[in-house]
Amino acid sequence: MTERKVLLIDDELDFLEALSERMRNRGLNVATAASAKEAIQIAQRETYDVLVLDLNMPEMDGLETLKILKRNNPGIHVIILTGHATVENGISAVLSGAEEILEKPSNVDVLIRKIEKLVTKKMVKV
């Protein structure tokens, strides 16, 4: 597997650290952001293959963050993570540009497969 560049965005610091470490151990190049504002700033400076974004964050929720990130980079792949999945949230996320939605806590191997699928899809389109 080629090293994939992922931005992991979640306000729960323990979860952010644990998941990013597991992803790094599986060969991903992972940057982290603990807030929506931080994620937007990072994504303006760097390019990523995939964003993994928490849906429920204080100050700015994941849907609003998703809209801003997609507006700034329409081709970026986004996976939503949520501990509070609803059909309404899922539909809103997909309509806003998310391609995958996973419930927290997510199995890291499932997440890695979803990332690979999205990156492969991107490579096929090019």
C-alpha positions as CSV (number, residue, x, y, z in Angstrom):
1,M,0.0,0.0,0.0
2,T,1.3,3.4,-0.9
3,E,1.4,5.8,2.0
4,R,-1.9,7.6,2.1
5,K,-2.1,11.2,3.5
6,V,-5.0,11.5,5.9
7,L,-6.3,14.4,8.0
8,L,-8.1,13.1,11.1
9,I,-10.4,15.7,12.8
10,D,-12.0,15.0,16.2
11,D,-12.4,17.1,19.3
12,E,-12.1,14.1,21.6
13,L,-8.3,14.2,22.2
14,D,-7.9,10.7,23.6
15,F,-9.8,9.2,20.7
16,L,-7.9,11.4,18.2
17,E,-4.5,10.2,19.6
18,A,-5.5,6.6,19.8
19,L,-7.0,6.4,16.3
20,S,-4.2,8.3,14.7
21,E,-1.6,6.0,16.3
22,R,-3.4,2.9,15.0
23,M,-3.7,4.4,11.5
24,R,0.1,5.3,11.5
25,N,0.9,1.7,12.6
26,R,-1.0,0.5,9.5
27,G,1.1,2.7,7.2
28,L,-0.9,5.9,6.8
29,N,0.6,9.4,7.0
30,V,-1.8,11.0,9.5
31,A,-2.1,14.6,10.5
32,T,-4.6,15.5,13.3
33,A,-6.8,18.5,14.1
34,A,-8.7,18.9,17.4
35,S,-11.2,21.4,16.1
36,A,-13.0,22.5,12.9
37,K,-11.0,25.8,12.7
38,E,-7.7,24.0,13.0
39,A,-8.7,21.5,10.3
40,I,-9.7,24.2,7.9
41,Q,-6.4,26.0,8.5
42,I,-4.4,22.8,8.0
43,A,-6.3,21.8,4.9
44,Q,-5.6,25.2,3.3
45,R,-1.8,24.6,3.8
46,E,-1.6,20.9,2.9
47,T,-3.3,18.5,0.5
48,Y,-4.7,15.1,1.7
49,D,-6.0,12.0,0.1
50,V,-8.8,11.7,2.6
51,L,-10.3,13.6,5.5
52,V,-11.8,11.7,8.4
53,L,-14.2,14.0,10.2
54,D,-16.1,13.8,13.4
55,L,-19.7,14.9,13.0
56,N,-20.3,16.3,16.5
57,M,-17.9,18.9,17.5
58,P,-18.3,22.1,19.6
59,E,-18.0,25.6,18.0
60,M,-18.6,24.3,14.5
61,D,-20.2,20.9,13.7
62,G,-18.9,18.4,11.2
63,L,-21.5,19.2,8.6
64,E,-20.6,22.9,8.5
65,T,-16.9,21.9,8.5
66,L,-17.5,19.5,5.7
67,K,-19.2,22.2,3.5
68,I,-16.2,24.6,4.0
69,L,-13.6,21.9,3.3
70,K,-15.4,20.7,0.2
71,R,-15.9,24.3,-1.0
72,N,-12.1,24.9,-0.6
73,N,-11.2,21.5,-2.2
74,P,-14.1,19.9,-4.1
75,G,-12.2,16.8,-5.0
76,I,-11.2,15.8,-1.5
77,H,-12.6,12.5,-0.1
78,V,-14.4,12.7,3.2
79,I,-15.3,10.0,5.7
80,I,-17.6,11.0,8.5
81,L,-17.2,9.4,12.0
82,T,-20.1,9.8,14.4
83,G,-21.1,8.4,17.8
84,H,-24.6,9.7,17.1
85,A,-25.7,8.4,13.7
86,T,-29.1,9.2,12.5
87,V,-30.6,8.8,9.0
88,E,-31.1,12.5,8.9
89,N,-27.4,13.2,9.7
90,G,-26.3,10.6,7.2
91,I,-28.4,12.1,4.4
92,S,-27.2,15.6,5.3
93,A,-23.5,14.4,5.3
94,V,-23.8,12.7,1.9
95,L,-25.6,15.7,0.4
96,S,-22.8,17.9,1.7
97,G,-20.1,15.7,0.1
98,A,-19.2,12.9,2.5
99,E,-18.7,9.6,0.8
100,E,-18.7,7.3,3.8
101,I,-20.2,7.4,7.3
102,L,-18.9,5.2,10.1
103,E,-20.1,4.9,13.6
104,K,-17.7,5.4,16.5
105,P,-15.9,3.6,17.8
106,S,-14.9,2.4,14.3
107,N,-12.9,-0.7,13.6
108,V,-9.6,0.7,12.3
109,D,-9.3,-2.0,9.6
110,V,-12.7,-1.1,8.2
111,L,-11.6,2.6,8.2
112,I,-8.4,1.7,6.4
113,R,-10.3,-0.3,3.7
114,K,-12.7,2.7,3.2
115,I,-9.7,5.0,2.8
116,E,-8.1,2.7,0.3
117,K,-11.4,2.4,-1.6
118,L,-11.7,6.1,-1.9
119,V,-8.1,6.7,-2.9
120,T,-8.3,4.0,-5.5
121,K,-11.6,5.5,-6.8
122,K,-9.8,8.8,-7.1
123,M,-6.9,7.3,-9.0
124,V,-9.3,5.6,-11.5
125,K,-11.0,8.9,-12.2
126,V,-7.7,10.7,-13.0
